[in-house]
Amino acid sequence: MNDSQVAKMRAFNRFYTSLAGVLSRKFLNGKFSLPELRVLHAIRYAEGITAVEIVPLLNIDKSYLSKIIIRFEKRKFLTKKVSREDARAYRLQLTAMGKKEFGVYDKLSDEYVRQILAQLTGQDCKRLVECMEEITA
């Protein structure tokens, strides 16, 4: 690794965080931040997940996650049930209202990505997605 590679990776990180809206206070000009939506996503697609399981999944601070969960519980977006395996842990599930709210942002996110990809040719879009899969792997 050399300084040029480090600089290029940092430049890419700055580009991508801006493109993805990571630095925006409210994602897609909505009511929620990106971390809040990621928490909703984790609960939506892993029904019964615990906060302890979300922390490493999202690499999120425990106290920040706790505040998000409390806000969502007050808004009736989720319910907490004591875990059968560990009475100190709670299984999290989205309520119908939470699923509906998440669905709105899920569709908005899909549309945002479609708008970005629509600027590319079919071949460039395919290449970009393949590169993203390679980076993820």
N, C-alpha and C positions, 0 to 999 in steps of 0.2 A: 504494500500500500504506500502511496506517496501523497504529498500535499495536494496535488492536482485532483486526485481521486476523492480526497476528503472534501475539497472545495466543491467539486461537482455533486457529491452526494448532499452536502448541505444546501446547495442551490436548488436541487431537486426537492428536498424537504420543504424549503420555503415556498417553492412553486406549488407543491401539492397541498400543503396545509391551507394556503390561500384558496386554491381551487376547490378543495373539499369543504371550505367554510369552517374549519376547525377553530379559527380565531374569532369567529363571529359570536357575539354574546347570545344571540338567538338564532338557531339553525333555520335556514330557509325562510327567514323573516317571520318565524312563528313564535310560539309561546315558550319553546324549550331550547335548552342548549344541546349541543351534540352529545356531551356525556349523559345528559338526562335521557335522550332518545336511545342511546346505546344501552342504558339500563332497561328501558322499556323493551327494547329488542331482545335482550338476554332473557328477560322474564317471559316474553311472548313465545319465544321459540324453545325455551327449556322450562316448561311449566313445572313449578315446584322447586325451582332452583333456590339455593340459599344465598344470603349475602356473602358468606364465606367463599362460596363458589364463584360469585361474580367478581370479587376482588382480583384474583389472578387472571380471570378471563378478559377483563377490561383494563387491567393494570391501573386500577383506580384506588385512591386513598379510602381507607375504611370509614373515616369520619365523614368524608364528602359523600360517600355512598349512603351512609346512614341518614344524612340530611335529605338526600334525594328520595330515599324510601319513605321517610316521614312525610315529605311534601306530597308524594303520590298517594300515600295512605289517606291523608287529609282530604285530598281531591277525589277520593273514592275510585282511584285508578287500579288499586291493588288490594289484595287481602294477604294477611299473614296467618299461617297456621303452624302450630308447634310441630316440629319434626318428631316422628316416631322414633327415629334413630338417636336423636340428641335433643333432649328437652330444652337445651340452651339455644337451639337454632330454630329459625322460622322458615317454612317453605313459602315462597312468594308466588302468587298467581294474579294475573290481570283479571279485573272485573270486566263485564261487558263494556262499561264505559271506557276502561283503560284500553281494551282491544280496539274500540272504535277510534279513540284518540290516536293510538299508534298507527292504525290503518291509514289515517289521513296523511301522516308524515311519511309513511312507507311509500304511498303513491306519489307524494311530492318528491321524494328522493329519487324514485324511479324516473320520474319525468325530468328532473334535473340532470341525471346521468344521460338520459336519451338525448337531451339538448346538446350536451357536450359531445357525445359520440356522433351525432348527426352532422357535425362539422368535419368529420373524417370520411375518407372514401371507405368502401367496404373492406378493401385490402388493409388499409391503415388501421381500421377498427379491429380487424381480426388480429393484426400484428400487436397492437396495443394490449389487447386482452391476453394474448399469449405471453407477452412480456410480464404482465401483472401476475399471471399464474406462476411464471418462473420465479419472480421475485418472492411471491408468497411461499413457494416451495423452498 
